[in-house]
Amino acid sequence: QLLLKSNSIYPYLPSTLMQLFDLTTKYENNPKEAEKYLTEALKYNLHDTSILARAIIYYEREGNLFLAGKYYHLYGVLKQSKTAYQKALSSYLDAGYIRGAREIVPKLLKIPPDDPETLYVISNYYYKTNDYRKTLSYLTKAYSIGKTISSKSELMFDIGYTLAKLYESLGNKELAVNIAKEIFVFAESRNESLIKLAKLYRSLDLKENLNIEWVSPLLND
């Protein structure tokens, strides 16, 4: 009640609005009421990165990828954060907001983009816009750099898997097979990766390295 009274007297104070946002989110389980306070806080304090960060978490949790992307984008502009730009681009692409994604690509490229994750995220944009030449260019560069600097295995699997599938769709089975064989090591013990890999091997008629139990149900479907 004290916070509500304070907000009625001083309606634009970010500290009060965000305390009300926290209370309605955590204790009243009322996301719509919480969003009202969050929206007010953003309206008058749009360049406050701590509020932007809370907005990102809220909209990701609510599944609103468009607004999550919007606030990731603004956070990236304010902080010149490569990670925020990456997240904004991915969120916009998942939301189908291609125009917003298009605005982010050149901003990412202005920050030294020669890391596998940035190149991979950019390749996803070009894939969504059916520019397969650029998709292939960014994917092959991401994969090559990733192998050189020993990137995380999960990221390398995703890059390599996407590259192999692209080669397959473009009719270059030989290169698809080569990549598929290489990424076996990146799958490690992650079930999701192993299942995707087994299906890729099956689509390429590739039998090597499949003499382990996780592939049997998939190959016999």
N, C-alpha and C positions, 0 to 999 in steps of 0.2 A: 504493500500500500504506500509506503514511503517513497519507493521508486516511482510509482505511478503519479503520485502527487508532485514529486520533483520534476517528472517529465512534463506534466501539465503546465508547470511554471516556466521551466527552461526546456522547451521541446527539442532542442537541437544538440544537446550535449551528447557526444559520442559515448562517454563513459556510462551515462545513465541508460542510453538506448541499448548498449551492448550487454549491460547487466540484465536488463529486461529480456533481451534476446536469450541470454544464457539460462535464466530462470524458466522461461516458457519452453525452452528446448529440453532442459534436463529434468525438470520437476513436474511440469504440467503436460508434457508430451503433446504439445499443440504447435505443430510445425507451421501452420498458416499464421497464427498469431505471432510466432517467433519471426517469421519472414517479414511481417509488417514492421517490426522494430529494426530488423536488419536493413530493409529497404530504406527506412528513414535515415539510418546511420550512414548508408552509402550515398544517399541523396545530398547530404550536407558535408560529407567527409570522404569524397570519392578517392582522394589521393592518400588516404591513410592505409598503409600497406598491412597493418595488423588487422584492420577491418576487412580488407580484401582477402586476406588469408582465411579468415573465418567464413567469409562468403563462399569461397572456393570449397571449403570442407562441407559446408551446409548443402550447396547445390550438387556436389558430387554424391553426397549421401542420399539426396532426394532424387537422384537420377536425371537432373536437368543439365545435360551436357552442354547445351547452348550457353546457359548462364555461367556454368563453370568455366567454359572456354573464354567467355567475355572477360571474366575477372582474372583468369590466368593471363590473358592478353594484356590487360591493363597493368597487372603486377609486373609482367615482363618489361613493359615500356618504362615503368617507374624505376625498376631495379636493373634494367638491362640484363635480365636473368635468362640465360639460355634454357635452363630447365623449365622455367615458366612458359617460355615460348614453345618449347617442345610439347608441354602439356596442353597448351592452348590449341596448338595445331591438331593434336590427336583428338581432343574433345570436339573441336569443330568438325573434323572429318567423321567422327562417330555420330555426330548429330546431323550430318548431311549438309552442313553450312559451308559450302565450298567457297563462297565469296569471302567469308571471314578467314578461312584457311589460306586463301590466296594472298591476303594482306600480310600474313605472318611469315611466309616463306622468305621474302627478301630481307626481313628483319633478322631472321635466323642466319641468313647467309652473310650479313654484315658482321656478326660475331664469328670469329674463326670457327668454321663449321666442320673442320676435319676430324671429327670424332665419329665413331660408328653409329651411335644412337641418333645424333642429329641428322646424319645422312640417311639413316633408315626412316626416320619420321618424315623427312622431305620426300623420300621415294614413295611413301604411302600417298602423299598428296598427288603426285604425278600419276600414280596408278589409278586413283579415283577419278582423275580427269582424262583418263585414257591416253596419256602421253607415255607410251611404253618405252620409247627410246630414252627419255630422261629417267624413267623409272629404273631401267636397266643400268644406266650410267651411275646413278646414285647408289643403287644396291651393290653393284660390283665394287665400287669404291669403298663402301661401308664394310663389305666382307673382306676386302684386301687389307684395309687398315686394321680392322678388328683382329685379324690373324697375326698381324705384326706386333700389336701392343698387348696381346693376351687379354682381350676383353672378357667380360662375364660370359659364362657358357650359355646361359639362358638367352641373352641378347644375341650371341653368335648363332645359336640354333635358329632363332626367329628370322634373322637376316638370311642365313643360308637356306632355310626352308622356303622362304618367300622367293628367293632368287632361283632355286631349283624349280619351283612351281611356275615361275615366269618363263624360264627357259623351256619347260615342258609345253606350256601353252603357246609359245612361239615356234614350236616344232623343232627345237634343238635338243633332242633327247640325249645326245652324247654329253653335252655340258650339264644337263639336268642330272644325269647319272653321276657324273664326277662330283658335283656339289653334294648330292644325296649321300654318297659314300663318305665324304669328308665330315659331314655334320653328325654322323653317328656318334662321334666322341663327345659332341656338345650336348647330346640328349641326356647323358648321365642317367640318373634313376627317376627322372620326372615322368610320371605316368602320362600326362598330357602330351609331352614332347615325344615319348616313345610311341604312343598311339598314332600321332600325326606322321611320324617317320615310317611306321609300318605300312600305313596307307599309301604314303608316297612311294615306298619301295614296291608295293604291289602294283601301283599304277604304272611304274616304270619297268615292270617285270624283272626287278632286281632281287636276287636271292641271297647275295653275300651278306654275311653278318646277321642272318636272320635265324640262326640255329639256337635261339633262346626262347624260353617259354612264353614271354609276353606277346610274341607275334602270332602264336598258333590260332587263337580264336579269330583274330582279324583276317588272317590269310585263308581261313576256311569258311568265311562268311558267304 
